[in-house]
Amino acid sequence: MIRVVVVDDEALVRSGFQMILNASDGIEVVATAEGAQAADVIRRERPDVVLLDIRMPDVDGLTVLRQIQTLPDPPHVAMLTTFDTDEYILTALRSGASGFLLKDTEPEQLAQLVRTLAAGGVVMSPKASRALLRSHPGAGAPHDADISRVGLLSDRERDVLVLIAEGLSNAEIGTRIHLSQGTVKDHVSSILTKLRVTSRVQAALLAERAGLLTRNDDDTAGNDGR
């Protein structure tokens, strides 16, 4: 059973996510919380996954994220946003968040995204990631340095990077290009090293910046961990 805590300042969002996830096989929302109580609730409940509002009036999501990242075995965290050019999302990703979700994510997608998070992966809405890149020109422009780093990848590593950014798990990547999961994991580690990034979220964003991705605003991407 995947244990989830939902943190949001809006009761309607908390109850809606709780209802959707509790109706899904293998997932249980063990608690919901507002920002001020979030860190204590998470310490007490020890969830596998936290869905965390990035903007709250009492304690913002970045503060909560920093607090729970200090736990001995921190949960996987996805930031929740309406994504009106949210200036905090890059900071959240650099601070250890495993991705970001729009609050209007389709109910049928939400459970699968939580499962992806629980597996140690990242989740990103391509629509939101492109909004991020448009709203942060310094992060989003296809800099020569980004393209140069992508050029360090082998053809196979580039294939793996594209599939990571498109939302395939390691197992799915292996099936798609006929590799074992262990080999895929090795490729992922090499990709992160060559691109000089520390997470698959950052690698996916760099792939976006370098123009490697086939854009499809209707899909939501998620992938398993290293």
C-alpha positions as CSV (number, residue, x, y, z in Angstrom):
1,M,0.0,0.0,0.0
2,I,1.4,3.4,-1.0
3,R,0.9,5.9,1.8
4,V,0.2,9.5,0.7
5,V,-0.1,12.8,2.5
6,V,-1.7,15.7,0.7
7,V,-0.7,19.2,1.8
8,D,-2.7,22.2,0.5
9,D,-4.3,25.2,2.0
10,E,-7.5,24.6,0.2
11,A,-9.9,22.1,1.8
12,L,-11.5,21.3,-1.6
13,V,-8.2,20.4,-3.1
14,R,-7.3,18.2,-0.1
15,S,-10.6,16.4,-0.1
16,G,-10.7,16.0,-3.9
17,F,-7.2,14.4,-4.0
18,Q,-8.0,12.2,-1.0
19,M,-11.2,10.9,-2.6
20,I,-9.6,10.2,-6.0
21,L,-6.6,8.4,-4.5
22,N,-8.4,6.4,-1.9
23,A,-10.6,5.0,-4.7
24,S,-7.4,3.7,-6.4
25,D,-6.0,0.3,-5.8
26,G,-3.0,0.1,-3.6
27,I,-3.0,3.8,-2.5
28,E,-4.1,5.3,0.8
29,V,-4.2,8.9,1.8
30,V,-3.2,8.6,5.4
31,A,-3.5,12.3,6.2
32,T,-4.1,15.7,4.8
33,A,-2.7,18.9,6.2
34,E,-2.3,22.7,5.7
35,G,1.2,24.2,5.6
36,A,1.7,24.9,9.3
37,Q,1.0,21.4,10.3
38,A,2.5,19.6,7.3
39,A,6.0,18.8,8.6
40,D,4.7,17.4,11.9
41,V,2.0,15.3,10.1
42,I,4.6,13.9,7.7
43,R,7.0,13.0,10.5
44,R,4.2,11.2,12.3
45,E,2.7,9.4,9.3
46,R,5.9,8.6,7.4
47,P,4.3,8.5,4.0
48,D,5.9,7.2,0.8
49,V,4.6,10.2,-1.2
50,V,3.7,13.8,-0.4
51,L,1.7,16.0,-2.7
52,L,2.7,19.5,-1.6
53,D,1.2,22.8,-2.6
54,I,4.0,25.1,-3.6
55,R,2.1,28.3,-2.5
56,M,0.4,28.5,0.9
57,P,-0.3,31.6,3.0
58,D,1.0,30.4,6.4
59,V,4.0,28.2,5.5
60,D,5.0,28.0,1.9
61,G,5.7,24.7,0.2
62,L,9.5,25.4,-0.2
63,T,9.8,25.7,3.6
64,V,7.9,22.4,4.1
65,L,10.0,20.8,1.4
66,R,13.3,21.8,3.2
67,Q,11.9,20.6,6.5
68,I,11.0,17.1,5.3
69,Q,14.2,16.7,3.2
70,T,16.1,16.6,6.5
71,L,14.2,13.5,7.6
72,P,16.2,10.2,7.8
73,D,14.2,8.6,5.0
74,P,12.3,11.5,3.3
75,P,9.3,10.8,1.2
76,H,9.1,11.4,-2.5
77,V,7.6,14.9,-3.0
78,A,5.7,16.4,-6.0
79,M,4.8,20.0,-5.9
80,L,1.3,21.0,-6.7
81,T,0.7,24.2,-8.6
82,T,-1.8,26.0,-10.7
83,F,1.3,27.1,-12.7
84,D,0.5,30.7,-13.4
85,T,4.2,31.3,-14.2
86,D,5.2,30.1,-10.7
87,E,8.6,31.5,-10.0
88,Y,9.2,29.0,-7.2
89,I,9.1,25.7,-9.1
90,L,12.8,25.8,-10.2
91,T,13.8,26.3,-6.7
92,A,11.7,23.4,-5.6
93,L,13.2,21.1,-8.2
94,R,16.7,22.1,-7.2
95,S,15.7,21.5,-3.5
96,G,14.8,17.9,-4.0
97,A,11.3,17.8,-5.3
98,S,10.6,14.8,-7.5
99,G,8.5,16.8,-10.0
100,F,5.4,18.9,-10.2
101,L,1.8,18.4,-11.0
102,L,-1.0,20.8,-12.0
103,K,-3.8,20.8,-9.6
104,D,-6.2,20.1,-12.5
105,T,-4.4,16.8,-13.3
106,E,-7.0,14.4,-14.7
107,P,-8.2,12.0,-12.0
108,E,-7.4,8.9,-14.0
109,Q,-3.8,10.1,-14.3
110,L,-3.3,11.0,-10.7
111,A,-3.1,7.5,-9.3
112,Q,-0.5,6.5,-11.8
113,L,1.6,9.5,-11.1
114,V,1.6,8.7,-7.4
115,R,2.7,5.2,-8.2
116,T,5.5,6.6,-10.3
117,L,6.6,8.8,-7.4
118,A,6.4,5.9,-4.9
119,A,8.7,3.9,-7.3
120,G,11.4,6.6,-6.8
121,G,10.7,8.4,-10.1
122,V,9.8,11.8,-11.2
123,V,6.6,13.2,-12.6
124,M,6.2,16.3,-14.8
125,S,3.4,17.7,-16.8
126,P,4.9,18.5,-20.2
127,K,2.4,21.4,-20.5
128,A,3.6,22.8,-17.2
129,S,7.3,22.2,-18.0
130,R,7.0,24.2,-21.2
131,A,5.2,27.0,-19.2
132,L,8.2,26.8,-16.8
133,L,10.6,27.2,-19.6
134,R,8.7,30.1,-21.2
135,S,8.4,31.9,-18.0
136,H,12.1,31.5,-17.0
137,P,14.1,32.5,-20.1
138,G,17.4,31.9,-18.3
139,A,16.3,28.3,-17.6
140,G,14.6,27.7,-20.8
141,A,16.7,29.1,-23.6
142,P,18.6,26.4,-25.6
143,H,22.1,27.6,-24.5
144,D,25.1,26.4,-26.4
145,A,26.4,24.8,-23.1
146,D,23.2,22.7,-22.8
147,I,23.5,21.6,-26.4
148,S,27.2,20.9,-26.0
149,R,26.5,18.7,-22.9
150,V,23.8,16.7,-24.8
151,G,26.4,16.2,-27.5
152,L,28.5,14.3,-25.0
153,L,25.9,11.5,-24.9
154,S,26.2,8.5,-27.0
155,D,23.4,7.7,-29.5
156,R,22.0,5.2,-27.1
157,E,22.2,7.6,-24.1
158,R,20.4,10.2,-26.1
159,D,17.6,7.7,-26.9
160,V,17.3,6.9,-23.2
161,L,17.2,10.6,-22.3
162,V,14.4,11.3,-24.7
163,L,12.4,8.3,-23.2
164,I,13.1,9.5,-19.7
165,A,11.7,13.0,-20.6
166,E,8.7,11.4,-22.4
167,G,7.8,9.7,-19.1
168,L,8.8,6.0,-19.5
169,S,10.0,4.0,-16.6
170,N,13.3,2.1,-16.7
171,A,11.4,-1.1,-17.4
172,E,9.5,0.6,-20.2
173,I,12.6,2.1,-21.7
174,G,14.3,-1.4,-21.6
175,T,11.3,-2.9,-23.4
176,R,11.2,-0.1,-26.0
177,I,14.9,-0.3,-27.0
178,H,15.5,-3.9,-26.0
179,L,17.8,-3.4,-23.0
180,S,17.8,-4.9,-19.5
181,Q,16.7,-2.7,-16.6
182,G,20.3,-2.8,-15.2
183,T,21.7,-1.5,-18.5
184,V,19.1,1.2,-18.6
185,K,20.0,2.2,-15.0
186,D,23.7,2.4,-16.0
187,H,22.8,4.6,-19.0
188,V,20.8,6.9,-16.7
189,S,23.7,7.3,-14.3
190,S,26.0,8.1,-17.2
191,I,23.5,10.6,-18.6
192,L,23.2,12.4,-15.3
193,T,27.0,12.6,-15.0
194,K,27.6,13.8,-18.5
195,L,24.9,16.4,-18.3
196,R,26.1,17.5,-14.8
197,V,22.7,17.3,-13.3
198,T,21.6,15.6,-10.1
199,S,18.1,14.4,-10.9
200,R,16.0,13.0,-13.7
201,V,13.8,16.1,-13.5
202,Q,16.8,18.3,-14.4
203,A,17.8,16.0,-17.2
204,A,14.3,16.1,-18.6
205,L,14.3,19.8,-18.5
206,L,17.7,20.0,-20.2
207,A,16.4,17.7,-22.9
208,E,13.5,20.1,-23.4
209,R,15.8,23.1,-23.6
210,A,18.0,21.3,-26.1
211,G,15.0,20.7,-28.3
212,L,15.0,16.9,-28.1
213,L,11.4,16.3,-27.2
214,T,8.4,15.7,-29.3
215,R,5.9,18.1,-27.8
216,N,2.5,16.9,-26.8
217,D,0.6,19.2,-24.5
218,D,-2.1,16.6,-23.8
219,D,0.2,14.1,-22.1
220,T,1.6,14.0,-18.6
221,A,5.0,12.5,-18.1
222,G,6.3,10.3,-15.3
223,N,9.1,7.9,-14.9
224,D,10.7,5.5,-12.4
225,G,13.9,6.3,-10.5
226,R,17.4,5.5,-11.3
